[in-house]
Amino acid sequence: MRQTIILKQIPNQTLSTVVGGQVINLNLYTANKILFCDLYLNKVLIQSGIKCNQGTYINQYASDFVGYLFFWDTLDLEPSYINFGGTTTLNYSDTDLLEELFLSQVANG
């Protein structure tokens, strides 16, 4: 199951949501035009200072979080708050979807 997490078009924001039955909190912040993220699971910090990249899992390291969080941009741009709600989305999936998304993007040119 893929779920899109709604973001505001502002450079720094904190949000709370439920994905895959898990309560997460995200701090998204921009420094030198680069997007970073802190990820909390049940109000416990599990990853901090994560650089957000196009098509790369935010939660790359072992933790109690189940599933995958990633930014996807339909134009293959690095994530930026300027494109939130447009070409850039933050997504959750309970299965590994990135290879499928990349192949689809290549096929559609």
C-alpha positions as CSV (number, residue, x, y, z in Angstrom):
1,M,0.0,0.0,0.0
2,R,1.3,3.4,-1.0
3,Q,0.3,6.5,1.0
4,T,1.1,10.1,0.1
5,I,1.8,12.4,3.1
6,I,0.6,15.9,2.6
7,L,3.2,18.6,3.0
8,K,3.0,22.4,3.1
9,Q,4.9,24.5,0.7
10,I,7.1,26.0,3.4
11,P,10.9,25.4,4.0
12,N,10.5,24.2,7.7
13,Q,7.7,22.2,9.1
14,T,6.7,19.6,11.7
15,L,4.0,17.1,11.1
16,S,2.4,14.1,12.7
17,T,0.7,11.3,10.8
18,V,-0.2,7.6,10.9
19,V,1.4,5.3,8.3
20,G,1.1,1.6,8.4
21,G,-0.6,1.8,11.8
22,Q,2.4,3.7,13.2
23,V,2.4,7.2,14.6
24,I,5.3,9.2,13.2
25,N,6.5,12.7,13.6
26,L,8.6,14.4,11.0
27,N,10.7,17.6,11.2
28,L,11.5,18.8,7.8
29,Y,14.0,21.6,7.5
30,T,15.9,23.3,4.7
31,A,19.6,24.4,5.1
32,N,21.6,25.8,2.1
33,K,18.8,24.7,-0.2
34,I,19.1,21.0,1.0
35,L,16.1,19.3,2.6
36,F,16.7,17.4,5.9
37,C,14.5,15.3,8.1
38,D,14.2,14.0,11.7
39,L,12.0,11.0,12.1
40,Y,10.2,10.0,15.3
41,L,8.3,6.9,15.9
42,N,5.8,7.1,18.8
43,K,7.5,10.3,19.9
44,V,10.9,8.7,20.1
45,L,13.6,10.0,17.8
46,I,14.9,7.2,15.6
47,Q,16.8,9.1,12.9
48,S,18.1,12.7,12.9
49,G,19.7,14.9,10.3
50,I,18.7,12.7,7.3
51,K,19.5,14.3,4.0
52,C,16.4,13.9,1.8
53,N,17.2,12.7,-1.7
54,Q,15.0,11.9,-4.7
55,G,14.1,8.2,-4.7
56,T,16.1,7.3,-1.6
57,Y,14.6,5.9,1.5
58,I,14.6,8.3,4.4
59,N,14.6,5.4,6.9
60,Q,17.7,3.5,5.5
61,Y,19.0,2.3,8.8
62,A,17.7,-0.4,11.1
63,S,14.9,0.7,13.5
64,D,11.5,-0.3,14.8
65,F,9.8,1.6,12.0
66,V,8.2,-0.8,9.6
67,G,7.9,0.3,5.9
68,Y,9.5,2.8,3.7
69,L,9.4,6.6,3.6
70,F,10.7,8.4,0.5
71,F,10.4,11.5,-1.6
72,W,9.4,11.1,-5.2
73,D,9.5,13.8,-7.9
74,T,7.9,13.2,-11.3
75,L,10.6,15.3,-12.9
76,D,13.4,13.5,-11.1
77,L,14.4,16.7,-9.1
78,E,15.8,16.6,-5.6
79,P,13.1,17.3,-3.0
80,S,12.5,20.9,-2.3
81,Y,9.6,22.6,-0.4
82,I,9.0,24.7,-3.5
83,N,7.7,21.6,-5.3
84,F,5.7,20.2,-2.4
85,G,2.1,19.6,-3.6
86,G,3.3,19.7,-7.2
87,T,5.9,17.4,-8.6
88,T,7.4,16.3,-5.3
89,T,5.6,14.1,-2.8
90,L,6.5,12.4,0.4
91,N,5.4,8.7,0.3
92,Y,5.0,5.8,2.6
93,S,4.9,2.2,1.4
94,D,4.7,-1.1,3.2
95,T,6.7,-2.7,0.3
96,D,9.8,-1.7,-1.6
97,L,8.4,0.4,-4.5
98,L,11.4,2.4,-5.7
99,E,12.6,0.0,-8.4
100,E,9.1,-0.1,-9.8
101,L,8.9,3.7,-9.8
102,F,12.2,4.2,-11.5
103,L,11.5,1.6,-14.2
104,S,8.1,3.2,-14.8
105,Q,9.7,6.7,-15.1
106,V,12.3,5.4,-17.6
107,A,9.6,3.6,-19.6
108,N,7.5,6.8,-19.8
109,G,10.6,8.9,-20.7
